[in-house]
Amino acid sequence: MLYELAKPVVMGVVGVLWNPTITGVEHIPEHGAVILASNHLAYSDTVFLPGQVRRTVHFLGKSDIFAGRSPLNKVVARVMRGLEVMPVDRAGGDAAGSAIEAGLSVLRAQRVLGIYPEGTRSPDGRLYRGKTGVARFALATGAPIIPVAMLGAFEAQRGRRIFPRRTPRVRAVLGQPLDAAEIARSLQGAEEAQILRTVTDAVMDRIQELSGQERSEEYAADVKRRLLPRKRGGAPDREPGPTG
């Protein structure tokens, strides 16, 4: 209910201040399970993308967002849940399985799942190696994968934690659906890990074609870990390892 009430209000303000645009929405089916797989350049992606899509988009969010006890944290957590952002623990192991199950529950309910295959925001605007969760979701449910390119968001939000600049204008470009099952059939006899990686790489190839980003074969989380200041004693800060 909060999502349906908040969406037109939020997007009315967003439209006046930032005037984002979107093309390719005709690729999203009117009904049934579908996955929107997008590059991730800025915090604002999770507003500008689903806000311009008619159907409700369910994103998976870091559990940290929902864990704070301050009044502000509690308000943010309540709003995020109302906006269909689901808290998941990204610490790896059993937590990774919980994230997969949360995404599958959305697709089994014939809804729209939004996912960032890179697993985290790009630290420098490049497109990083995708994690295989997107392939797992698609192969387990038969949901088509719609590749999405967010354009301008990195430059608009560079150096700003909350509100992006008004220029450049942020654009979302949606491509034609990708059928994970068709790719899997072409790899008959291949091991599961190879199938998951091939599907994921195909998704990232489509995103790169739409975005024109420079490509990196590293995981974004690995690059961010190297950029973090070292803790006392020389041990680097840790981030969850990649799935796939």
Residue frames relative to the residue before (quaternion, step in Angstrom):
aa qw qx qy qz dx dy dz
M 1.0000 0.0000 0.0000 0.0000 0.00 0.00 0.00
L 0.6548 0.5088 -0.3221 0.4568 3.60 0.88 -0.91
Y 0.6127 0.5596 -0.3497 0.4349 3.57 1.01 -0.82
E 0.7035 0.4715 -0.2763 0.4543 3.58 0.79 -1.02
L 0.6687 0.4859 -0.3034 0.4740 3.58 1.08 -0.66
A 0.7231 0.4663 -0.2495 0.4444 3.55 0.93 -0.95
K 0.5910 0.6376 -0.3709 0.3264 3.57 0.97 -0.82
P 0.7207 0.4220 -0.2978 0.4623 3.67 0.66 -0.89
V 0.6273 0.5340 -0.3421 0.4521 3.58 1.10 -0.67
V 0.6772 0.4903 -0.2875 0.4672 3.55 0.85 -1.03
M 0.7116 0.4542 -0.2720 0.4619 3.56 0.83 -0.93
G 0.5604 0.5715 -0.3941 0.4517 3.59 1.19 -0.38
V 0.6678 0.4760 -0.2837 0.4970 3.55 0.99 -0.90
V 0.6515 0.5216 -0.3093 0.4558 3.58 0.93 -0.95
G 0.6454 0.5401 -0.3190 0.4358 3.58 0.99 -0.85
V 0.6746 0.4910 -0.2888 0.4695 3.57 1.00 -0.85
L 0.7450 0.4316 -0.2280 0.4546 3.57 0.86 -0.97
W 0.8374 0.1982 -0.0645 0.5054 3.59 0.87 -0.93
N 0.1895 -0.8350 0.5006 0.1277 3.58 1.22 -0.38
P 0.1003 0.8096 -0.5708 0.0930 3.64 0.65 1.03
T 0.2239 -0.7683 0.5830 0.1403 3.57 -1.21 0.42
I 0.1250 -0.7773 0.6122 0.0730 3.54 -1.28 0.37
T 0.0413 -0.7732 0.6323 0.0262 3.55 -1.09 0.74
G 0.7411 0.4160 -0.3005 0.4330 3.55 -1.19 0.58
V 0.3624 0.7518 -0.4916 0.2487 3.61 1.20 0.22
E 0.5480 0.6216 -0.3999 0.3917 3.60 1.20 -0.36
H 0.5903 0.5828 -0.3662 0.4217 3.59 1.23 -0.30
I 0.6084 0.5328 -0.3606 0.4646 3.60 1.23 -0.29
P 0.3968 -0.7245 0.5014 0.2574 3.63 -0.62 1.02
E 0.5860 -0.6021 0.4204 0.3425 3.56 -1.15 0.63
H 0.8009 0.1049 -0.0254 0.5890 3.57 1.07 -0.73
G 0.7042 0.4898 -0.3375 0.3876 3.55 -1.30 0.30
A 0.6622 -0.5203 0.3784 0.3840 3.50 -1.35 0.30
V 0.1116 0.7738 -0.6170 0.0903 3.56 -1.05 0.82
I 0.2621 -0.7571 0.5822 0.1385 3.56 -1.15 0.71
L 0.1723 -0.7396 0.6415 0.1085 3.57 -0.91 0.95
A 0.0619 -0.8117 0.5807 -0.0140 3.58 -0.41 1.25
S 0.0068 -0.8512 0.5194 -0.0758 3.55 -0.30 1.30
N 0.5017 -0.5515 0.5504 0.3757 3.51 -1.32 0.34
H 0.2493 -0.7826 0.5572 0.1221 3.59 -1.16 0.45
L 0.0395 -0.8517 0.5199 -0.0526 3.53 -0.26 1.35
A 0.8154 0.0066 0.0570 0.5761 3.58 1.10 -0.67
Y 0.6697 -0.4798 0.3785 0.4219 3.55 -1.30 0.34
S 0.6566 0.5608 -0.3117 0.3965 3.56 0.98 -0.83
D 0.4563 0.6836 -0.4562 0.3411 3.63 1.20 -0.24
T 0.7043 0.4875 -0.2676 0.4412 3.56 0.96 -0.92
V 0.6426 0.4377 -0.3349 0.5323 3.58 1.29 0.10
F 0.7227 0.4739 -0.2617 0.4296 3.56 0.75 -1.08
L 0.6753 0.4885 -0.3115 0.4564 3.62 1.00 -0.67
P 0.7621 0.3622 -0.2547 0.4724 3.67 0.44 -1.02
G 0.5939 0.5959 -0.3657 0.3980 3.57 1.12 -0.56
Q 0.7287 0.4078 -0.2321 0.4988 3.58 1.17 -0.52
V 0.5956 0.5339 -0.3607 0.4797 3.58 1.31 0.14
R 0.5049 -0.6873 0.4267 0.3009 3.59 -0.79 1.00
R 0.7101 0.4296 -0.2619 0.4926 3.58 0.91 -0.87
T 0.5578 -0.5893 0.4610 0.3591 3.57 -1.20 0.50
V 0.1851 -0.7784 0.5937 0.0859 3.58 -0.87 0.99
H 0.2136 -0.7798 0.5812 0.0921 3.57 -0.82 1.07
F 0.1082 -0.7978 0.5923 0.0312 3.58 -0.61 1.15
L 0.3747 -0.6694 0.5850 0.2630 3.55 -1.27 0.47
G 0.1066 -0.8224 0.5581 0.0295 3.60 -0.77 1.01
K 0.6122 -0.5489 0.4176 0.3867 3.58 -1.19 0.53
S 0.5111 -0.6644 0.4538 0.3023 3.57 -0.91 0.92
D 0.5247 0.6491 -0.4026 0.3757 3.61 1.21 -0.52
I 0.6061 0.5869 -0.3495 0.4076 3.56 1.07 -0.81
F 0.7549 0.4094 -0.1898 0.4759 3.55 1.06 -0.82
A 0.6016 0.6470 -0.3214 0.3409 3.58 1.29 -0.24
G 0.5595 0.6460 -0.3933 0.3389 3.62 1.10 -0.48
R 0.3579 -0.7571 0.5156 0.1811 3.56 -1.15 0.66
S 0.4986 0.6508 -0.4438 0.3618 3.58 1.20 -0.13
P 0.6556 -0.5100 0.3652 0.4203 3.61 -1.17 0.42
L 0.6486 0.5153 -0.3249 0.4563 3.59 0.98 -0.81
N 0.6442 0.5209 -0.3216 0.4586 3.58 0.95 -0.89
K 0.6622 0.5137 -0.3104 0.4485 3.56 0.94 -0.85
V 0.6381 0.5119 -0.3240 0.4752 3.57 1.04 -0.77
V 0.6487 0.5164 -0.3157 0.4614 3.58 0.93 -0.93
A 0.6554 0.5204 -0.3114 0.4501 3.59 0.92 -0.92
R 0.6686 0.4964 -0.3075 0.4604 3.57 0.92 -0.87
V 0.6530 0.5055 -0.3139 0.4685 3.57 0.97 -0.83
M 0.6502 0.5283 -0.3201 0.4423 3.59 0.93 -0.90
R 0.6520 0.4934 -0.3179 0.4799 3.58 0.97 -0.82
G 0.6478 0.5251 -0.3157 0.4527 3.56 1.01 -0.79
L 0.7011 0.4316 -0.2526 0.5083 3.54 1.18 -0.59
E 0.5592 -0.6662 0.3495 0.3482 3.58 1.27 0.56
V 0.4230 0.6317 -0.5240 0.3841 3.60 1.06 0.73
M 0.2134 -0.8125 0.5364 0.0810 3.58 -0.62 1.16
P 0.3951 -0.7320 0.4976 0.2458 3.63 -0.76 0.96
V 0.0489 0.7755 -0.6282 0.0409 3.57 -0.93 0.93
D 0.4232 -0.6744 0.5477 0.2572 3.53 -1.17 0.72
R 0.1660 -0.8199 0.5433 0.0705 3.60 -0.67 1.11
A 0.3639 0.7793 -0.4507 0.2391 3.56 1.20 0.49
G 0.5850 -0.5948 0.3712 0.4077 3.61 1.23 0.07
G 0.7341 0.4061 -0.3019 0.4528 3.58 -1.33 0.05
D 0.8350 -0.0560 0.0815 0.5412 3.57 -0.86 -1.04
A 0.5951 0.5825 -0.3620 0.4189 3.58 1.11 -0.65
A 0.6220 0.5348 -0.3459 0.4555 3.58 1.03 -0.74
G 0.6417 0.5206 -0.3182 0.4647 3.57 1.04 -0.77
S 0.6287 0.5350 -0.3283 0.4590 3.56 1.06 -0.73
A 0.6367 0.5202 -0.3231 0.4686 3.58 1.04 -0.78
I 0.6366 0.5178 -0.3267 0.4689 3.57 0.99 -0.83
E 0.6738 0.4996 -0.3041 0.4516 3.58 0.88 -0.92
A 0.6211 0.5394 -0.3421 0.4541 3.59 1.04 -0.74
G 0.6714 0.4854 -0.2973 0.4745 3.58 0.96 -0.85
L 0.6433 0.5268 -0.3222 0.4526 3.58 0.98 -0.82
S 0.6257 0.5492 -0.3479 0.4310 3.59 1.01 -0.74
V 0.6233 0.5297 -0.3342 0.4682 3.58 1.09 -0.69
L 0.7078 0.4670 -0.2641 0.4596 3.56 0.84 -0.98
R 0.6357 0.5224 -0.3361 0.4583 3.59 1.03 -0.70
A 0.6585 0.4748 -0.2973 0.5026 3.56 1.22 -0.48
Q 0.4801 -0.7034 0.4068 0.3306 3.60 1.33 0.25
R 0.4609 0.6728 -0.4462 0.3684 3.54 1.04 0.84
V 0.5682 -0.5828 0.4621 0.3521 3.56 -1.36 -0.08
L 0.1436 -0.7818 0.6041 0.0570 3.55 -0.80 1.07
G 0.1888 -0.7630 0.6092 0.1056 3.56 -0.88 0.99
I 0.0439 0.8122 -0.5765 0.0774 3.57 -0.81 0.96
Y 0.2431 -0.7251 0.6245 0.1586 3.53 -1.19 0.67
P 0.3206 -0.7933 0.4785 0.1971 3.63 -0.13 1.20
E 0.6008 0.5681 -0.3714 0.4224 3.62 1.10 -0.52
G 0.4484 -0.7344 0.4133 0.2978 3.59 1.24 -0.36
T 0.7849 0.0008 0.0151 0.6195 3.58 1.22 -0.39
R 0.6529 -0.5142 0.3687 0.4165 3.59 -1.24 0.23
S 0.5320 -0.6145 0.4785 0.3323 3.54 -1.11 0.71
P 0.3946 -0.7447 0.4825 0.2383 3.62 -0.78 0.94
D 0.8226 0.1997 -0.0725 0.5274 3.59 1.15 -0.46
G 0.6522 -0.5459 0.3134 0.4224 3.60 1.20 0.31
R 0.5619 0.5863 -0.4001 0.4248 3.59 1.25 -0.11
L 0.4531 -0.6482 0.5331 0.3005 3.57 -1.32 0.30
Y 0.1999 -0.8263 0.5214 0.0728 3.56 -0.62 1.17
R 0.7237 -0.4368 0.3285 0.4213 3.53 -1.39 0.26
G 0.3808 -0.7483 0.5023 0.2068 3.56 -0.90 0.92
K 0.4032 -0.6661 0.5676 0.2674 3.54 -1.19 0.62
T 0.5622 -0.6860 0.3706 0.2757 3.56 -1.08 0.77
G 0.3738 0.7447 -0.4854 0.2645 3.61 1.21 0.08
V 0.6262 0.5488 -0.3460 0.4324 3.59 0.96 -0.81
A 0.6554 0.4957 -0.3103 0.4780 3.60 1.02 -0.77
R 0.6277 0.5385 -0.3336 0.4524 3.59 0.98 -0.80
F 0.6483 0.5207 -0.3157 0.4571 3.57 0.92 -0.90
A 0.7072 0.4810 -0.2704 0.4421 3.56 0.79 -1.04
L 0.6974 0.4759 -0.2802 0.4569 3.59 0.87 -0.91
A 0.6715 0.5076 -0.2984 0.4499 3.58 1.07 -0.68
T 0.7960 0.3111 -0.1390 0.5002 3.58 1.09 -0.65
G 0.4276 -0.6979 0.4686 0.3324 3.58 1.19 -0.44
A 0.4173 0.7217 -0.4646 0.2987 3.59 1.26 0.14
P 0.4447 -0.6698 0.5150 0.2974 3.61 -0.98 0.77
I 0.3237 -0.7252 0.5753 0.1960 3.55 -1.19 0.59
I 0.1692 -0.7673 0.6129 0.0830 3.57 -0.76 1.08
P 0.2769 -0.7603 0.5575 0.1855 3.64 -0.52 1.08
V 0.0996 -0.8014 0.5896 0.0142 3.57 -0.98 0.90
A 0.1238 -0.7671 0.6253 0.0722 3.54 -1.02 0.85
M 0.1904 -0.7363 0.6404 0.1077 3.53 -0.86 1.05
L 0.0982 -0.8122 0.5750 0.0001 3.56 -0.76 1.08
G 0.8067 0.2893 -0.2205 0.4657 3.57 -0.98 0.88
A 0.5475 0.6571 -0.3965 0.3336 3.60 1.17 -0.42
F 0.6348 0.5352 -0.3434 0.4390 3.59 0.98 -0.78
E 0.6873 0.4712 -0.2806 0.4763 3.58 0.87 -0.94
A 0.6647 0.5224 -0.3109 0.4343 3.59 0.97 -0.83
Q 0.7834 0.3234 -0.1717 0.5022 3.58 1.02 -0.74
R 0.3450 0.7551 -0.4977 0.2511 3.60 1.22 0.10
G 0.8408 0.1340 -0.1284 0.5085 3.58 -0.75 1.11
R 0.6867 0.4166 -0.2873 0.5220 3.59 1.26 0.05
R 0.3719 -0.7658 0.4838 0.2027 3.57 -0.70 1.07
I 0.8060 0.2785 -0.1315 0.5055 3.60 0.92 -0.82
F 0.8483 0.1556 -0.0614 0.5024 3.58 0.26 -1.22
P 0.3434 -0.7460 0.5292 0.2134 3.61 -0.69 1.03
R 0.5886 -0.5417 0.4559 0.3903 3.55 -1.29 0.29
R 0.5638 -0.6108 0.4368 0.3439 3.55 -1.24 0.36
T 0.7567 0.2061 -0.1596 0.5996 3.58 1.28 -0.25
P 0.5116 -0.2069 -0.8334 0.0295 1.52 -1.99 1.48
R 0.6045 -0.5478 0.4224 0.3951 3.55 -1.25 0.36
V 0.3843 -0.7201 0.5317 0.2260 3.57 -0.94 0.90
R 0.0721 -0.8011 0.5942 0.0022 3.54 -0.91 1.00
A 0.1820 -0.7401 0.6352 0.1251 3.54 -1.20 0.64
V 0.0719 -0.7891 0.6099 0.0094 3.57 -0.86 1.01
L 0.1485 -0.7999 0.5794 0.0488 3.56 -0.66 1.14
G 0.2720 -0.7837 0.5431 0.1303 3.55 -0.92 0.96
Q 0.6958 -0.4531 0.3459 0.4369 3.54 -1.31 -0.03
P 0.6100 -0.5916 0.3829 0.3622 3.60 -1.09 0.70
L 0.2502 -0.7312 0.6188 0.1412 3.50 -1.24 0.67
D 0.2721 -0.7702 0.5624 0.1279 3.59 -0.90 1.00
A 0.3076 -0.7845 0.5122 0.1662 3.58 -0.30 1.26
A 0.6296 0.5479 -0.3413 0.4323 3.59 1.01 -0.75
E 0.6249 0.5369 -0.3377 0.4552 3.58 1.05 -0.73
I 0.6424 0.5046 -0.3200 0.4800 3.58 1.00 -0.79
A 0.6477 0.5267 -0.3176 0.4497 3.57 0.97 -0.86
R 0.6430 0.5238 -0.3258 0.4538 3.59 0.99 -0.79
S 0.6510 0.5155 -0.3217 0.4549 3.59 1.06 -0.67
L 0.7014 0.4109 -0.2489 0.5265 3.58 1.29 -0.29
Q 0.1059 0.8440 -0.5189 0.0842 3.56 1.11 0.67
G 0.7915 0.2709 -0.2261 0.4990 3.54 -0.83 1.04
A 0.5453 0.6211 -0.4011 0.3950 3.58 1.25 -0.20
E 0.5510 -0.5986 0.4623 0.3527 3.57 -1.21 0.48
E 0.6725 -0.5224 0.3454 0.3943 3.55 -1.22 0.57
A 0.6492 0.5332 -0.3320 0.4290 3.60 0.88 -0.90
Q 0.6564 0.5042 -0.3135 0.4654 3.59 1.00 -0.80
I 0.6420 0.5201 -0.3244 0.4605 3.57 0.99 -0.82
L 0.6627 0.5080 -0.3079 0.4559 3.58 0.89 -0.93
R 0.6741 0.4902 -0.2992 0.4644 3.57 0.93 -0.87
T 0.6562 0.5177 -0.3204 0.4457 3.60 0.94 -0.85
V 0.6491 0.5023 -0.3167 0.4755 3.59 0.97 -0.84
T 0.6629 0.5132 -0.3048 0.4519 3.57 0.90 -0.94
D 0.6616 0.4999 -0.3086 0.4660 3.58 0.93 -0.87
A 0.6204 0.5362 -0.3433 0.4580 3.59 1.08 -0.71
V 0.6308 0.5215 -0.3273 0.4722 3.58 1.05 -0.77
M 0.6805 0.4833 -0.2953 0.4648 3.58 0.89 -0.91
D 0.5958 0.5523 -0.3597 0.4588 3.60 1.11 -0.63
R 0.6594 0.5031 -0.3081 0.4660 3.59 0.96 -0.88
I 0.6446 0.5148 -0.3280 0.4603 3.57 0.94 -0.86
Q 0.6564 0.5157 -0.3130 0.4530 3.59 0.95 -0.87
E 0.6207 0.5421 -0.3390 0.4537 3.59 1.03 -0.77
L 0.7007 0.4655 -0.2627 0.4726 3.58 1.01 -0.82
S 0.7537 0.4163 -0.2130 0.4617 3.58 0.98 -0.86
G 0.3013 -0.7662 0.5096 0.2498 3.58 1.09 -0.69
Q 0.3742 0.7524 -0.4723 0.2659 3.59 1.23 0.29
E 0.5186 -0.5640 0.5311 0.3618 3.50 -1.30 0.43
R 0.3395 -0.7761 0.5100 0.1494 3.56 -0.95 0.92
S 0.0957 -0.7571 0.6423 0.0710 3.54 -1.18 0.69
E 0.3665 -0.7346 0.5292 0.2144 3.60 -1.01 0.79
E 0.5412 0.5879 -0.4160 0.4340 3.59 1.25 0.16
Y 0.4953 -0.5848 0.5308 0.3618 3.53 -1.36 0.20
A 0.5510 -0.6316 0.4346 0.3294 3.57 -0.99 0.85
A 0.6305 0.5488 -0.3403 0.4307 3.60 1.00 -0.77
D 0.6295 0.5296 -0.3364 0.4584 3.60 1.06 -0.72
V 0.6543 0.5034 -0.3109 0.4711 3.57 0.98 -0.84
K 0.6497 0.5128 -0.3199 0.4610 3.59 0.95 -0.83
R 0.6275 0.5441 -0.3405 0.4408 3.56 1.01 -0.79
R 0.6543 0.5051 -0.3152 0.4662 3.58 1.00 -0.77
L 0.6892 0.4968 -0.2782 0.4480 3.56 1.08 -0.70
L 0.5558 0.6187 -0.3919 0.3934 3.59 1.21 -0.41
P 0.5169 -0.6118 0.4808 0.3570 3.62 -1.06 0.63
R 0.4892 -0.6707 0.4694 0.3009 3.58 -1.04 0.74
K 0.5030 -0.6425 0.4903 0.3062 3.51 -1.14 0.73
R 0.6662 -0.4692 0.3829 0.4351 3.55 -1.27 0.27
G 0.7443 0.3429 -0.2699 0.5056 3.57 -0.81 0.98
G 0.5660 -0.6568 0.3577 0.3467 3.59 1.28 0.03
A 0.5524 0.6001 -0.4183 0.3997 3.61 1.19 -0.05
P 0.4056 -0.7287 0.4909 0.2519 3.61 -0.75 0.96
D 0.5604 -0.5645 0.4756 0.3756 3.56 -1.19 0.52
R 0.3303 -0.7650 0.5268 0.1680 3.55 -1.10 0.76
E 0.1137 -0.7379 0.6580 0.0981 3.53 -1.22 0.59
P 0.6385 -0.5099 0.3786 0.4348 3.60 -1.16 0.36
G 0.4679 -0.6735 0.4949 0.2873 3.55 -1.02 0.76
P 0.5995 -0.5950 0.4018 0.3537 3.58 -1.17 0.48
T 0.3547 -0.6857 0.5867 0.2448 3.54 -1.20 0.57
G 0.7942 0.2002 -0.1648 0.5496 3.59 -0.36 1.17
